[in-house]
Amino acid sequence: MWDPIDDVEFSMLYRRYFGRILGMLQQRLGNRGEAEELAQEAFVRLYGELQAGKVLRPLALLRRIASNLATDHVRREAARRARESRWSAIRDVDERAPPSSGAPGDPARSLEGRQAIDAVLAALDELSRNVRDAFLLHRFYGYSHEEVAARLGLSRSTVEKHIMKAWRHLVARLEPGRGARKARAGDEER
């Protein structure tokens, strides 16, 4: 293991490998600005590990950190795009659709959509703050269980339980028949 690294040594390490890590990230992300941010973050994390004196192979660790950061970034971006797409589909009203056709421009369908959203929000308001926040951070903002746990100061296990509790509550409130069937099925398994 390396001894804790001083700033001069780290600066040399940074100058030597930054271009390689940046190239790897840029190839993976296709965006130089995002790649630069993640490369810098990778070096910050490597510095912390080197200061703790826990590193056998700094370049291997740096590559792994950068790769993990890129994977997390790609997942968050995909989740963000999916959320935006779902919200766009809800918000968009097709003005060309004839009235009462059942198409998105139909006022009755628009009202039903708003009522459904209001019902979801009302059901979420019935939950405790931590349960609601864990659910929203994970399902609507795309945070991983680990990220939610860090933000809320909870364990990953607790976050997972909160998210499942929120799902069960939403199903029970929004689909009463389905929620009751699932509850009975769960009782029969015990």
Secondary structure, 3 states (H helix, E strand, C coil): CCCCCCHHHHHHHHHHHHHHHHHHHHHHHCCHHHHHHHHHHHHHHHHHHHHHCCCCCHHHHHHHHHHHHHHHHHHHHHHHHHHHHHHHHHHCCCCCCCCCCCCCCCHHHHHHHHHHHHHHHHHHHCCCHHHHHHHHHHHCCCCCHHHHHHHHCCCHHHHHHHHHHHHHHHHHHHCHHHHHHHHHHHHHHC
